[in-house]
Amino acid sequence: MTKRVLIVDDSRMSRMLIKALMEDLHPDWDYIEADSGDQALALATGTTVDLVTMDVNMPGLNGIEAATRFKQLQPQAFIAMLTANIQSGMRQRAEAIGVNFYGKPVNDVIVAQLFADFGAARP
């Protein structure tokens, strides 16, 4: 079954890297991108997604705020916080809202773990 993935990051290079690593493992999935939390929320109102990768530090809504709102719109979505902001406080904030936390830099090991967690979270 094809899954839809939303990659949210203000860095075009980060989005490209995340997408390339994910496509290596699941080339048959649909990938869409947003460059801000605001754009991600706009997409959430018209497009159902299965998996969201969310950066924390972005202009406008930060990743925690955007993830919180996204979960209200699409509670079934698995949200993965992908961030260079790896302090324990940020990890705790992500976990408090029910979001999985992964540190940058993103690489094939991180993406494989994210996909394993995503698969384990699906009924």
C-alpha positions as a Markdown table, in Angstrom:
| # | Residue | x | y | z |
|---|---|---|---|---|
| 1 | Met | 0.0 | 0.0 | 0.0 |
| 2 | Thr | 1.4 | 3.4 | -1.0 |
| 3 | Lys | 2.1 | 5.8 | 1.8 |
| 4 | Arg | 2.2 | 9.6 | 1.6 |
| 5 | Val | 5.1 | 11.4 | 3.3 |
| 6 | Leu | 5.2 | 15.1 | 4.1 |
| 7 | Ile | 8.7 | 16.5 | 4.5 |
| 8 | Val | 8.7 | 19.8 | 6.4 |
| 9 | Asp | 12.0 | 21.8 | 6.6 |
| 10 | Asp | 12.9 | 25.3 | 5.7 |
| 11 | Ser | 16.2 | 24.1 | 4.2 |
| 12 | Arg | 15.7 | 22.9 | 0.6 |
| 13 | Met | 18.9 | 20.9 | 0.9 |
| 14 | Ser | 17.6 | 19.1 | 4.0 |
| 15 | Arg | 14.3 | 18.3 | 2.2 |
| 16 | Met | 16.2 | 16.9 | -0.8 |
| 17 | Leu | 18.5 | 14.8 | 1.4 |
| 18 | Ile | 15.6 | 13.4 | 3.5 |
| 19 | Lys | 13.5 | 12.6 | 0.4 |
| 20 | Ala | 16.5 | 10.9 | -1.3 |
| 21 | Leu | 17.2 | 8.7 | 1.7 |
| 22 | Met | 13.5 | 7.8 | 2.1 |
| 23 | Glu | 13.1 | 7.1 | -1.6 |
| 24 | Asp | 16.0 | 4.6 | -1.5 |
| 25 | Leu | 14.0 | 2.5 | 0.9 |
| 26 | His | 10.5 | 3.2 | -0.4 |
| 27 | Pro | 10.6 | 4.5 | -4.0 |
| 28 | Asp | 6.9 | 3.6 | -4.4 |
| 29 | Trp | 5.6 | 6.1 | -1.8 |
| 30 | Asp | 4.4 | 9.6 | -2.5 |
| 31 | Tyr | 6.5 | 12.4 | -1.2 |
| 32 | Ile | 5.4 | 16.0 | -0.8 |
| 33 | Glu | 7.3 | 18.9 | 0.7 |
| 34 | Ala | 6.7 | 22.0 | 2.8 |
| 35 | Asp | 9.2 | 24.7 | 3.6 |
| 36 | Ser | 7.4 | 25.9 | 6.8 |
| 37 | Gly | 5.1 | 24.8 | 9.5 |
| 38 | Asp | 2.4 | 27.1 | 8.1 |
| 39 | Gln | 2.7 | 25.5 | 4.6 |
| 40 | Ala | 2.5 | 22.0 | 6.3 |
| 41 | Leu | -0.7 | 23.0 | 8.0 |
| 42 | Ala | -2.2 | 24.4 | 4.8 |
| 43 | Leu | -1.4 | 21.0 | 3.1 |
| 44 | Ala | -2.9 | 19.1 | 6.0 |
| 45 | Thr | -6.3 | 20.6 | 5.4 |
| 46 | Gly | -6.5 | 19.1 | 1.9 |
| 47 | Thr | -4.1 | 16.1 | 1.8 |
| 48 | Thr | -4.1 | 13.1 | 4.1 |
| 49 | Val | -0.6 | 11.9 | 5.1 |
| 50 | Asp | 0.7 | 8.9 | 6.8 |
| 51 | Leu | 4.1 | 10.1 | 7.9 |
| 52 | Val | 5.5 | 13.6 | 8.6 |
| 53 | Thr | 9.1 | 14.7 | 9.1 |
| 54 | Met | 9.3 | 18.0 | 10.9 |
| 55 | Asp | 12.2 | 20.3 | 11.5 |
| 56 | Val | 12.1 | 22.3 | 14.7 |
| 57 | Asn | 13.8 | 25.6 | 13.9 |
| 58 | Met | 11.8 | 27.2 | 11.1 |
| 59 | Pro | 10.5 | 30.8 | 10.4 |
| 60 | Gly | 6.9 | 31.3 | 11.5 |
| 61 | Leu | 5.6 | 28.3 | 13.4 |
| 62 | Asn | 8.3 | 26.2 | 14.9 |
| 63 | Gly | 8.2 | 22.5 | 14.5 |
| 64 | Ile | 6.7 | 21.8 | 18.0 |
| 65 | Glu | 3.8 | 24.3 | 17.3 |
| 66 | Ala | 3.3 | 22.9 | 13.8 |
| 67 | Ala | 3.4 | 19.3 | 15.0 |
| 68 | Thr | 0.9 | 20.0 | 17.7 |
| 69 | Arg | -1.6 | 21.6 | 15.3 |
| 70 | Phe | -0.9 | 18.9 | 12.6 |
| 71 | Lys | -1.8 | 16.2 | 15.1 |
| 72 | Gln | -5.2 | 18.0 | 15.8 |
| 73 | Leu | -5.9 | 18.0 | 12.0 |
| 74 | Gln | -4.6 | 14.5 | 11.3 |
| 75 | Pro | -4.3 | 12.4 | 14.5 |
| 76 | Gln | -3.5 | 9.3 | 12.5 |
| 77 | Ala | -0.3 | 10.7 | 11.1 |
| 78 | Phe | 3.1 | 9.5 | 12.5 |
| 79 | Ile | 5.2 | 12.6 | 13.1 |
| 80 | Ala | 8.9 | 12.4 | 13.3 |
| 81 | Met | 10.8 | 15.5 | 14.6 |
| 82 | Leu | 14.1 | 15.7 | 12.7 |
| 83 | Thr | 16.3 | 18.4 | 14.2 |
| 84 | Ala | 19.8 | 19.6 | 15.0 |
| 85 | Asn | 18.3 | 20.9 | 18.3 |
| 86 | Ile | 19.0 | 17.7 | 20.2 |
| 87 | Gln | 18.9 | 19.1 | 23.8 |
| 88 | Ser | 17.0 | 17.0 | 26.3 |
| 89 | Gly | 14.5 | 19.7 | 26.8 |
| 90 | Met | 13.5 | 19.6 | 23.1 |
| 91 | Arg | 13.3 | 15.8 | 23.1 |
| 92 | Gln | 11.0 | 16.0 | 26.2 |
| 93 | Arg | 8.8 | 18.6 | 24.5 |
| 94 | Ala | 8.5 | 16.4 | 21.4 |
| 95 | Glu | 7.7 | 13.3 | 23.5 |
| 96 | Ala | 5.1 | 15.3 | 25.5 |
| 97 | Ile | 3.1 | 16.0 | 22.4 |
| 98 | Gly | 3.4 | 12.4 | 21.1 |
| 99 | Val | 6.1 | 13.0 | 18.5 |
| 100 | Asn | 9.1 | 10.8 | 17.8 |
| 101 | Phe | 12.4 | 12.5 | 18.0 |
| 102 | Tyr | 15.5 | 12.1 | 15.8 |
| 103 | Gly | 18.7 | 14.1 | 15.7 |
| 104 | Lys | 20.3 | 15.6 | 12.6 |
| 105 | Pro | 22.4 | 15.1 | 10.6 |
| 106 | Val | 19.9 | 12.8 | 8.8 |
| 107 | Asn | 21.6 | 9.7 | 7.4 |
| 108 | Asp | 20.5 | 6.3 | 6.2 |
| 109 | Val | 20.7 | 4.9 | 9.8 |
| 110 | Ile | 18.3 | 7.6 | 11.1 |
| 111 | Val | 15.9 | 7.1 | 8.2 |
| 112 | Ala | 15.9 | 3.3 | 8.7 |
| 113 | Gln | 15.1 | 3.8 | 12.4 |
| 114 | Leu | 12.4 | 6.3 | 11.6 |
| 115 | Phe | 10.8 | 3.8 | 9.2 |
| 116 | Ala | 11.1 | 1.0 | 11.7 |
| 117 | Asp | 9.3 | 3.2 | 14.3 |
| 118 | Phe | 6.7 | 4.2 | 11.8 |
| 119 | Gly | 6.0 | 0.5 | 10.9 |
| 120 | Ala | 5.8 | -0.5 | 14.6 |
| 121 | Ala | 3.3 | 2.3 | 15.3 |
| 122 | Arg | 0.9 | 1.1 | 12.5 |
| 123 | Pro | -1.8 | -1.3 | 13.6 |
